[in-house]
């Protein structure tokens, strides 16, 4: 939506890092390897059921969230507790889940439900463990890392902001404002014969001007949001139209202020398109892979 923003909520689509986050990638890969077996075996009965892990939270008592888990028939979601922290899990066949839209939405639905009342450390999509004891071992081995991250992420949410533009529109604007680029374009239009080198020079100058303009826009947007967020992260833009692909960590009590600021910025830049999503678990701000590896090495 140009000139203003509309916040979009709902599960993230599957993409490079999988919508449900990168946290616990090592644990997820270990879990997947331990559960790889023919799907026919997985349908045998309760003895073949494992545990699908969605996230980790702080909890001193067992919790239940109802039948909202992954699977053709939504599974009951509950906790596996260990010393003040807990994994949010549901029973599942011992199989490797494909990241279909249905499965990703189910994973995200659980995380969204839990994060309404708890600070969550999201696990990667498809983290299946064989037994409850395997999950307790994960919590025990990485207890300090989980506890530290949960403390730092307490009452914080993630929001995504992508900013796009129409490249042709911006080039025309640059040509109007930059005398050198405008003169070169006119020379190319008036020349007879080969204009190859002039066109190469024009392309380089236009690209540099576009990059400078994009950098100014992005820097200003980050600056205007700095006082209403805890942290921010710039991710790589996708495609020619996107100039900003960012994530912001926002305190729960600052959510309304952050919303208002994003809308204000969107109104300032009527030639840009803002795509604003959230709230999400802090996918871009939690990564305990190194500490999980250390926990593994220490065993």
TORTI-708316 format. One record per residue (C-alpha): z, y, x; chain. Coordinates in steps of 0.05 Angstrom, whole numbers, plus 5000, padded with zeros to 4 digits. Example, Ala and Ser with C-alpha at 12.3 -4.5 7.8 and 13.67 -1.06 7.14 Angstrom:
% residues 2
+------+------+------+--------+
!    z !    y !    x ! chaine !
+------+------+------+--------+
! 5156 ! 4910 ! 5246 !      A !
! 5143 ! 4979 ! 5273 !      A !
+------+------+------+--------+
***
This chain:
% residues 299
+------+------+------+--------+
!    z !    y !    x ! chaine !
+------+------+------+--------+
! 5000 ! 5000 ! 5000 !      A !
! 4976 ! 5063 ! 5035 !      A !
! 5019 ! 5125 ! 5041 !      A !
! 5082 ! 5089 ! 5018 !      A !
! 5115 ! 5022 ! 5025 !      A !
! 5133 ! 4964 ! 4980 !      A !
! 5186 ! 4916 ! 5004 !      A !
! 5165 ! 4844 ! 4995 !      A !
! 5216 ! 4789 ! 4988 !      A !
! 5207 ! 4715 ! 4988 !      A !
! 5196 ! 4660 ! 5039 !      A !
! 5156 ! 4676 ! 5100 !      A !
! 5089 ! 4639 ! 5106 !      A !
! 5084 ! 4586 ! 5159 !      A !
! 5054 ! 4613 ! 5224 !      A !
! 5060 ! 4605 ! 5299 !      A !
! 5134 ! 4598 ! 5305 !      A !
! 5143 ! 4570 ! 5235 !      A !
! 5173 ! 4614 ! 5181 !      A !
! 5242 ! 4584 ! 5187 !      A !
! 5256 ! 4611 ! 5255 !      A !
! 5259 ! 4588 ! 5326 !      A !
! 5334 ! 4581 ! 5334 !      A !
! 5355 ! 4512 ! 5355 !      A !
! 5284 ! 4491 ! 5376 !      A !
! 5312 ! 4443 ! 5427 !      A !
! 5359 ! 4411 ! 5377 !      A !
! 5303 ! 4406 ! 5326 !      A !
! 5256 ! 4372 ! 5375 !      A !
! 5310 ! 4323 ! 5395 !      A !
! 5324 ! 4308 ! 5322 !      A !
! 5250 ! 4298 ! 5307 !      A !
! 5242 ! 4250 ! 5365 !      A !
! 5302 ! 4210 ! 5343 !      A !
! 5274 ! 4204 ! 5272 !      A !
! 5202 ! 4184 ! 5286 !      A !
! 5191 ! 4119 ! 5250 !      A !
! 5140 ! 4094 ! 5200 !      A !
! 5147 ! 4128 ! 5132 !      A !
! 5149 ! 4060 ! 5098 !      A !
! 5216 ! 4047 ! 5130 !      A !
! 5242 ! 4114 ! 5108 !      A !
! 5235 ! 4094 ! 5035 !      A !
! 5280 ! 4034 ! 5039 !      A !
! 5345 ! 4063 ! 5013 !      A !
! 5409 ! 4100 ! 5031 !      A !
! 5414 ! 4065 ! 5098 !      A !
! 5349 ! 4100 ! 5118 !      A !
! 5373 ! 4170 ! 5099 !      A !
! 5383 ! 4222 ! 5152 !      A !
! 5407 ! 4294 ! 5150 !      A !
! 5361 ! 4355 ! 5145 !      A !
! 5393 ! 4416 ! 5177 !      A !
! 5376 ! 4486 ! 5152 !      A !
! 5424 ! 4532 ! 5188 !      A !
! 5494 ! 4539 ! 5218 !      A !
! 5549 ! 4583 ! 5188 !      A !
! 5623 ! 4598 ! 5197 !      A !
! 5664 ! 4555 ! 5149 !      A !
! 5733 ! 4525 ! 5150 !      A !
! 5725 ! 4485 ! 5086 !      A !
! 5669 ! 4441 ! 5059 !      A !
! 5617 ! 4479 ! 5018 !      A !
! 5566 ! 4458 ! 4966 !      A !
! 5505 ! 4496 ! 4944 !      A !
! 5474 ! 4451 ! 4891 !      A !
! 5408 ! 4413 ! 4887 !      A !
! 5363 ! 4462 ! 4923 !      A !
! 5344 ! 4423 ! 4986 !      A !
! 5277 ! 4400 ! 5013 !      A !
! 5242 ! 4340 ! 4981 !      A !
! 5201 ! 4321 ! 4920 !      A !
! 5267 ! 4320 ! 4882 !      A !
! 5311 ! 4377 ! 4908 !      A !
! 5368 ! 4347 ! 4947 !      A !
! 5441 ! 4367 ! 4944 !      A !
! 5458 ! 4418 ! 4998 !      A !
! 5527 ! 4417 ! 5030 !      A !
! 5562 ! 4426 ! 5097 !      A !
! 5579 ! 4383 ! 5157 !      A !
! 5640 ! 4419 ! 5185 !      A !
! 5668 ! 4423 ! 5256 !      A !
! 5724 ! 4469 ! 5279 !      A !
! 5708 ! 4531 ! 5238 !      A !
! 5632 ! 4525 ! 5239 !      A !
! 5587 ! 4482 ! 5195 !      A !
! 5515 ! 4458 ! 5190 !      A !
! 5482 ! 4467 ! 5122 !      A !
! 5449 ! 4400 ! 5107 !      A !
! 5419 ! 4354 ! 5055 !      A !
! 5404 ! 4280 ! 5055 !      A !
! 5331 ! 4264 ! 5073 !      A !
! 5287 ! 4205 ! 5090 !      A !
! 5280 ! 4195 ! 5165 !      A !
! 5211 ! 4224 ! 5172 !      A !
! 5176 ! 4283 ! 5204 !      A !
! 5163 ! 4338 ! 5153 !      A !
! 5096 ! 4372 ! 5152 !      A !
! 5101 ! 4448 ! 5149 !      A !
! 5067 ! 4452 ! 5081 !      A !
! 5077 ! 4513 ! 5038 !      A !
! 5122 ! 4473 ! 4991 !      A !
! 5165 ! 4447 ! 5048 !      A !
! 5171 ! 4514 ! 5082 !      A !
! 5190 ! 4548 ! 5017 !      A !
! 5244 ! 4496 ! 5005 !      A !
! 5273 ! 4506 ! 5074 !      A !
! 5272 ! 4581 ! 5065 !      A !
! 5302 ! 4576 ! 4995 !      A !
! 5364 ! 4543 ! 5023 !      A !
! 5372 ! 4595 ! 5079 !      A !
! 5363 ! 4652 ! 5029 !      A !
! 5415 ! 4623 ! 4983 !      A !
! 5466 ! 4612 ! 5038 !      A !
! 5455 ! 4680 ! 5070 !      A !
! 5477 ! 4715 ! 5005 !      A !
! 5549 ! 4698 ! 5022 !      A !
! 5548 ! 4676 ! 5095 !      A !
! 5521 ! 4698 ! 5162 !      A !
! 5471 ! 4645 ! 5182 !      A !
! 5440 ! 4619 ! 5246 !      A !
! 5373 ! 4592 ! 5221 !      A !
! 5349 ! 4526 ! 5249 !      A !
! 5276 ! 4510 ! 5262 !      A !
! 5236 ! 4478 ! 5206 !      A !
! 5239 ! 4403 ! 5206 !      A !
! 5306 ! 4391 ! 5241 !      A !
! 5324 ! 4320 ! 5218 !      A !
! 5383 ! 4282 ! 5248 !      A !
! 5397 ! 4209 ! 5239 !      A !
! 5470 ! 4213 ! 5224 !      A !
! 5527 ! 4259 ! 5207 !      A !
! 5557 ! 4243 ! 5275 !      A !
! 5494 ! 4268 ! 5309 !      A !
! 5503 ! 4336 ! 5275 !      A !
! 5576 ! 4339 ! 5294 !      A !
! 5556 ! 4325 ! 5366 !      A !
! 5507 ! 4383 ! 5363 !      A !
! 5561 ! 4429 ! 5336 !      A !
! 5610 ! 4405 ! 5388 !      A !
! 5562 ! 4411 ! 5447 !      A !
! 5539 ! 4481 ! 5429 !      A !
! 5603 ! 4504 ! 5395 !      A !
! 5614 ! 4565 ! 5441 !      A !
! 5542 ! 4588 ! 5433 !      A !
! 5543 ! 4581 ! 5357 !      A !
! 5611 ! 4615 ! 5351 !      A !
! 5589 ! 4673 ! 5396 !      A !
! 5523 ! 4684 ! 5358 !      A !
! 5557 ! 4680 ! 5290 !      A !
! 5607 ! 4733 ! 5312 !      A !
! 5551 ! 4779 ! 5337 !      A !
! 5508 ! 4769 ! 5275 !      A !
! 5563 ! 4776 ! 5224 !      A !
! 5540 ! 4816 ! 5162 !      A !
! 5472 ! 4830 ! 5193 !      A !
! 5403 ! 4818 ! 5163 !      A !
! 5332 ! 4820 ! 5189 !      A !
! 5275 ! 4861 ! 5160 !      A !
! 5202 ! 4859 ! 5180 !      A !
! 5155 ! 4918 ! 5185 !      A !
! 5081 ! 4913 ! 5198 !      A !
! 5038 ! 4976 ! 5202 !      A !
! 4962 ! 4973 ! 5195 !      A !
! 4905 ! 5023 ! 5196 !      A !
! 4831 ! 5026 ! 5183 !      A !
! 4801 ! 5031 ! 5252 !      A !
! 4737 ! 5064 ! 5230 !      A !
! 4775 ! 5118 ! 5193 !      A !
! 4818 ! 5132 ! 5254 !      A !
! 4757 ! 5135 ! 5300 !      A !
! 4725 ! 5187 ! 5255 !      A !
! 4790 ! 5227 ! 5258 !      A !
! 4792 ! 5222 ! 5333 !      A !
! 4720 ! 5246 ! 5338 !      A !
! 4738 ! 5307 ! 5297 !      A !
! 4798 ! 5324 ! 5340 !      A !
! 4774 ! 5304 ! 5410 !      A !
! 4720 ! 5351 ! 5436 !      A !
! 4699 ! 5306 ! 5494 !      A !
! 4690 ! 5245 ! 5450 !      A !
! 4653 ! 5285 ! 5397 !      A !
! 4606 ! 5316 ! 5449 !      A !
! 4590 ! 5248 ! 5479 !      A !
! 4575 ! 5218 ! 5411 !      A !
! 4528 ! 5276 ! 5395 !      A !
! 4493 ! 5266 ! 5463 !      A !
! 4482 ! 5193 ! 5447 !      A !
! 4454 ! 5209 ! 5379 !      A !
! 4405 ! 5260 ! 5408 !      A !
! 4381 ! 5221 ! 5469 !      A !
! 4316 ! 5183 ! 5471 !      A !
! 4312 ! 5117 ! 5509 !      A !
! 4369 ! 5076 ! 5536 !      A !
! 4439 ! 5101 ! 5520 !      A !
! 4475 ! 5039 ! 5547 !      A !
! 4520 ! 5074 ! 5598 !      A !
! 4536 ! 5131 ! 5551 !      A !
! 4556 ! 5082 ! 5497 !      A !
! 4601 ! 5044 ! 5545 !      A !
! 4635 ! 5108 ! 5565 !      A !
! 4642 ! 5128 ! 5492 !      A !
! 4673 ! 5060 ! 5476 !      A !
! 4723 ! 5065 ! 5532 !      A !
! 4743 ! 5136 ! 5513 !      A !
! 4749 ! 5118 ! 5439 !      A !
! 4791 ! 5056 ! 5453 !      A !
! 4838 ! 5095 ! 5499 !      A !
! 4846 ! 5150 ! 5446 !      A !
! 4860 ! 5098 ! 5392 !      A !
! 4913 ! 5064 ! 5436 !      A !
! 4946 ! 5130 ! 5451 !      A !
! 4947 ! 5148 ! 5377 !      A !
! 4976 ! 5080 ! 5358 !      A !
! 5029 ! 5086 ! 5412 !      A !
! 5050 ! 5154 ! 5385 !      A !
! 5055 ! 5127 ! 5314 !      A !
! 5095 ! 5066 ! 5335 !      A !
! 5142 ! 5105 ! 5379 !      A !
! 5156 ! 5155 ! 5323 !      A !
! 5169 ! 5100 ! 5272 !      A !
! 5218 ! 5064 ! 5319 !      A !
! 5252 ! 5131 ! 5334 !      A !
! 5261 ! 5147 ! 5260 !      A !
! 5292 ! 5079 ! 5246 !      A !
! 5338 ! 5077 ! 5306 !      A !
! 5400 ! 5105 ! 5272 !      A !
! 5395 ! 5059 ! 5211 !      A !
! 5389 ! 4992 ! 5248 !      A !
! 5431 ! 4954 ! 5298 !      A !
! 5372 ! 4930 ! 5340 !      A !
! 5297 ! 4924 ! 5337 !      A !
! 5243 ! 4880 ! 5367 !      A !
! 5169 ! 4894 ! 5377 !      A !
! 5126 ! 4832 ! 5369 !      A !
! 5053 ! 4827 ! 5386 !      A !
! 5007 ! 4858 ! 5333 !      A !
! 4958 ! 4809 ! 5300 !      A !
! 4885 ! 4829 ! 5293 !      A !
! 4849 ! 4896 ! 5302 !      A !
! 4880 ! 4930 ! 5242 !      A !
! 4954 ! 4919 ! 5259 !      A !
! 4985 ! 4970 ! 5305 !      A !
! 5058 ! 4951 ! 5295 !      A !
! 5092 ! 4884 ! 5283 !      A !
! 5167 ! 4894 ! 5287 !      A !
! 5233 ! 4863 ! 5266 !      A !
! 5297 ! 4903 ! 5253 !      A !
! 5368 ! 4878 ! 5252 !      A !
! 5406 ! 4917 ! 5198 !      A !
! 5479 ! 4916 ! 5178 !      A !
! 5490 ! 4896 ! 5105 !      A !
! 5522 ! 4963 ! 5090 !      A !
! 5462 ! 4999 ! 5119 !      A !
! 5409 ! 4962 ! 5078 !      A !
! 5399 ! 5018 ! 5027 !      A !
! 5395 ! 5070 ! 5081 !      A !
! 5343 ! 5029 ! 5119 !      A !
! 5302 ! 5019 ! 5056 !      A !
! 5302 ! 5093 ! 5042 !      A !
! 5282 ! 5111 ! 5113 !      A !
! 5224 ! 5062 ! 5113 !      A !
! 5198 ! 5091 ! 5048 !      A !
! 5205 ! 5161 ! 5075 !      A !
! 5165 ! 5144 ! 5138 !      A !
! 5112 ! 5110 ! 5095 !      A !
! 5103 ! 5174 ! 5055 !      A !
! 5093 ! 5214 ! 5119 !      A !
! 5034 ! 5171 ! 5143 !      A !
! 4986 ! 5168 ! 5085 !      A !
! 4931 ! 5138 ! 5129 !      A !
! 4973 ! 5079 ! 5149 !      A !
! 4990 ! 5016 ! 5109 !      A !
! 5062 ! 4992 ! 5113 !      A !
! 5081 ! 4919 ! 5098 !      A !
! 5156 ! 4914 ! 5092 !      A !
! 5192 ! 4848 ! 5081 !      A !
! 5263 ! 4821 ! 5078 !      A !
! 5319 ! 4810 ! 5080 !      A !
! 5314 ! 4748 ! 5124 !      A !
! 5362 ! 4710 ! 5169 !      A !
! 5360 ! 4740 ! 5239 !      A !
! 5302 ! 4698 ! 5264 !      A !
! 5280 ! 4747 ! 5317 !      A !
! 5350 ! 4762 ! 5343 !      A !
! 5380 ! 4693 ! 5352 !      A !
! 5359 ! 4646 ! 5407 !      A !
! 5409 ! 4597 ! 5435 !      A !
! 5359 ! 4549 ! 5466 !      A !
! 5385 ! 4560 ! 5537 !      A !
! 5457 ! 4548 ! 5516 !      A !
! 5437 ! 4485 ! 5479 !      A !
! 5403 ! 4460 ! 5542 !      A !
! 5465 ! 4475 ! 5582 !      A !
! 5507 ! 4438 ! 5531 !      A !
! 5461 ! 4379 ! 5537 !      A !
! 5463 ! 4379 ! 5613 !      A !
! 5539 ! 4383 ! 5611 !      A !
! 5545 ! 4319 ! 5571 !      A !
+------+------+------+--------+
***
